[in-house]
Amino acid sequence: MTSHDPEILGLPFYDDAHRALAAEAGAWCDAHLVLWEETREADPDAAGRRLVRTLGEAGWLAGLNPAEPGDHPGDLRAVCLRREALAYAEDLADFAYSIQALSATPIIRFGSERQRADWLPGLAAGTLIGAFAVSEKEAGSDLAAVALSATKDADGSYVLDGRKAWIANATIADVFVVIARTGEGPGALGLSALLVPADTPGLRVEPVDATAPRSFGQLSFEDCRLPAEALLGRPGRGFVVAVDLLERFRTTVGAAALGFARRAHDTALAHTRAREAYGATLFDLQLVKGRLADMEITLNASALMVARAAWETDRGSRSFARHSNMAKVYATEAAQRTVDDAVQLLGAAGIVRDGVTERLYRQIRSLRIYEGSTDVLRMAIAGSLDMRRAARVAAA
Ligand SMILES: Cc1cc2nc3c(=O)[nH]c(=O)nc-3n(C[C@H](O)[C@H](O)[C@H](O)COP(=O)(O)OP(=O)(O)OC[C@H]3O[C@@H](n4cnc5c(N)ncnc54)[C@H](O)[C@@H]3O)c2cc1C
């Protein structure tokens, strides 16, 4: 049972290669039910390592090394279709895939030839694990407030002092893409991106337990010394590296939310069809049908918004970030409601620990927070309203 909707895939947003990829991804997920079971029973760090390796061996990550044949994060529709399939099958598999892509993308887009050669083959093979670290306790939504300092020494090396918070893959990563303050200018203009191997002396990781267990933690840097070649992209361009990445990946968060929501909907539909009540089934009750219909409507709307945003990104549209923001807000908020409705329709069975809907209930929540929380993105969307109106008036 796969996530993708063939009617949506048939739209001109996708081409035949995407349709083939969706079919393959869905079939692969269906063939790995034992892996998903074992993932849920394993320690999250061990599960994360195994999933990255397995995805690498199966070719899911091949696009992270564009020197090799295969799609790459430039094809955002492919990334979205993969996230949707994996999220439908198993949250940690989507997590493993997405954080690997999130950390490889700045290296692909801004890395030197040497940096790409050093890291991308391992990230694409799943033999190395990546992480992306921008957030701090006092700099979450406000990226320009990043305080972790990277001071340049006389020999050109950088010395990192400070902390990062809420970092996915923190406890299992081999390399971190870190945004730090190098001071070329004030606020956002004084940040740079650096590549930090996890075994660099002075870097310590503290695990954090999250509602849905996964590799997650804080990083602390104390007199952590990096060579000048650790700089990723140009000095003072770290904010651009971070925003470029997040604007692209927000659409993929919407795609993952779609996978979660479709799983919740399928589970609720199967349950209400089977559950006998009042001499018929739950599905025969009008209010139950109403909830299931609302789920179907929002699934359809989310899938269209994700497809449109990914298509706008792939064709290089100047307004892709606005579409990405709208797709993330809509799909994640709708998925939260759909998962909640699924729990409601299952009744007590919906909250049994480690049942499908109970897991989804814990897993969906953070998607409305990371990579731009709903409120922050709504502010950004509101910021573009006057420009949109002016464009409509000019076109009239
Ligand atoms: C599961 C998970 C994984 C994560 N992984 C990573 C990772 O790999 N790397 C990384 O760097 N970070 C990661 N993060 C951190 C994430 O990016 C931040 O949590 C997010 O940016 C919000 O920052 P904050 O938590 O500090 O919340 P705050 O910035 O304190 O915001 C809290 C709330 O205040 C409101 N708010 C804040 N600013 C505004 C505004 N301008 N307008 C309107 N309302 C506003 C919103 O309601 C917002 O949700 C992860 C977080 C989670 C939950």
The ligand as a Gaussian input file, in Angstrom:
#p B3LYP/6-31G(d) Opt

LIG

0 1
 C       12.419000      17.650000      15.600000
 C       13.259000      18.863000      15.378000
 C       14.403000      18.750000      14.595000
 C       15.217000      19.860000      14.410000
 N       16.367000      19.717000      13.685000
 C       17.198000      20.762000      13.538000
 C       18.433000      20.612000      12.835000
 O       18.753000      19.521000      12.332000
 N       19.258000      21.668000      12.739000
 C       18.945000      22.874000      13.279000
 O       19.734000      23.792000      13.150000
 N       17.774000      23.064000      13.962000
 C       16.908000      22.037000      14.110000
 N       15.729000      22.183000      14.811000
 C       15.437000      23.461000      15.440000
 C       14.343000      24.233000      14.719000
 O       14.808000      24.722000      13.504000
 C       13.849000      25.323000      15.670000
 O       13.165000      24.677000      16.721000
 C       12.905000      26.323000      14.971000
 O       13.627000      27.132000      14.084000
 C       12.191000      27.216000      15.982000
 O       13.105000      27.796000      16.835000
 P       12.878000      27.727000      18.437000
 O       12.614000      26.310000      18.792000
 O       14.003000      28.402000      19.078000
 O       11.550000      28.514000      18.674000
 P       11.407000      30.120000      18.804000
 O       12.216000      30.807000      17.784000
 O       11.595000      30.490000      20.231000
 O        9.889000      30.293000      18.420000
 C        8.869000      29.741000      19.256000
 C        7.532000      30.202000      18.720000
 O        7.455000      31.632000      18.802000
 C        6.698000      32.136000      17.723000
 N        7.543000      33.008000      16.892000
 C        8.899000      33.083000      16.856000
 N        9.306000      33.992000      15.949000
 C        8.197000      34.500000      15.375000
 C        7.963000      35.470000      14.356000
 N        8.957000      36.111000      13.730000
 N        6.675000      35.742000      14.030000
 C        5.658000      35.105000      14.634000
 N        5.821000      34.173000      15.600000
 C        7.061000      33.868000      15.972000
 C        6.226000      30.919000      16.915000
 O        4.985000      30.482000      17.405000
 C        7.289000      29.903000      17.243000
 O        6.841000      28.562000      17.026000
 C       14.883000      21.093000      15.002000
 C       13.712000      21.196000      15.765000
 C       12.895000      20.114000      15.954000
 C       11.653000      20.243000      16.789000

